[in-house]
Amino acid sequence: MSAAASNYRLDGVYPQRQDGFFMQRVKLPAGVISAGQARTVARIAARFGQGKIHLTTRGSMEIHWLPEESLPLVKRELTKAGLTSRGACGGAVRGITCGSHGAQGFPEIESLARRLQLHFTGNPRFERLPKKFKIGIEASAAGGRHLIQDVGLVLSGAEEGRNSYDIWIAGGLGREPRPGFLFCERLPEERLIPVIEAVIRVYAANAPPPKRLKFLAAQFGEEQLRQLIEAESVYGEEIPPVTGLPLQLTAPPERGTRFELPVFAGELTSGELEEIAAAADKYSDGVLLVTANQDIALQLGPEIDAATALTDLRQLSGTAAAAGGCTMRVCPGNHECLMGLAPTREVARQLSAAISEAGRSLVWALSGCPNSCSQPQLADVGIVSSRLTTGENGEKTPLFDLYRRSGAGLGERVLEKLPLAQLLTEVGRLV
């Protein structure tokens, strides 16, 4: 890696495991992207990489296998399409995520996600933070995704056209999972940016690299952290109400049928993404969404004949074939990631074959290292490649921890240090 490559992270670029190749992450507010922008991502992958796109659990797209000399051209092509990667990696405010695509209030949530992304992206006041800073917006607390954000916003009501949100802070997964705590309730939308700014200021001033905000919650305690945030000068500000034309791309969910195209392990070829973009132009007003389960969602327009559209959409590319009808979130693992301990896509195929018929109704997540990018502690069944063991022949193989989630919090580890063969046996018993 060149000396300049160490500065690529804030532009959404990480080096791959393979020397000389890089991953480019693209931030999509609330996971929403237009068909035209999706074609741009597909064509970049085909032209500069190996024609592969990875969908993330935070609603982003990643392009792998990019040689270093292509990175300036990739950024230019993304910018021409109105896409940004600034802050998608490194110590910055990451993409604004949402797992509530089918909710009644999602268009308003998407609009808020776009405003937050515009406010924080590329703003030097919110870059070069101790580590990544994650913001998520949800229509309800049901899925638990607000618990794993540095700032999690949960829609709590609407009065006189003004939405309000409950704010949860200092959550995160990784090697030391910690659920966020409720910071304040029913905060008007006009107060959100000042409060988030106050949280970031306290984080930047007090957390040593490479610690997340959850470190301060553990070090200071929730009450002292709350006091520090409330003491910030920006905390009590209220920005003017937003006026003007709608900002979001999506229409209210009640306007048409919603269709989700399963994508095994979040992996698409550039050709498959081009086909999906064409379908989005034809059936969903040129808009598609990357879901929290690494699938693609299309909301069919009200004028579309749903039966005909669904027949066509189910024939798209066969991307779901390897999944065997099972929802499984999968990170890139050691196929490309420097942190990966296990070949996650290969393991996912073996898991899919081992899962019982009853177990296929559950949501699964497989993480190739303890960083837990696939959010295993929020799945019904989570699997983490937690360490490597060395065999008699010197070969290193991964061991896995197994998590189960049954309540509103994070999943709990129920088995640990399982070799793959034992993991497959245990998975076959789960219902």
Buried (B, 14 or more C-beta within 10 A) or exposed (E): EEEEBEEBBBBBBBBBBEEEBBBBBBBBBBBBBBBEBBBBBBBBBBEBBEBBBBBBBBBBBBBBBBEBEBBEEBBEBBEEBEBBBBBBBBBBBBBBBBBBBBBEBBBBBBBBBBBBBBBBBBBEEBBEBBBBBBBBBBBEBEBBBBBBBBBBBBBBEEEEEEBBBBBBBBBBBBEEBBBBBBBBEEBEBBBBBBBBBBBBBBBBEBBEEEBBBBBBBEEBEBEEBBEBBBEBEEBEBEEEEEEEEEBBBBBBBEBBBEBBBBBBBBBBBBEBBBBBBBBBBBBBBBBBBBBBBBBBBBBBBEEBEBEEBBEEBEEBBEBBEBBBEBBBBBBBBBBBBEBBBBBBBBBBBBBBEBBEEEBBEBBBBBBBBBBBBBBBBBBBBBBBBBBEEEEEEEEEEBBBBBBBBEEEEBBBBEBEEBEBEBBBEBBEEBE
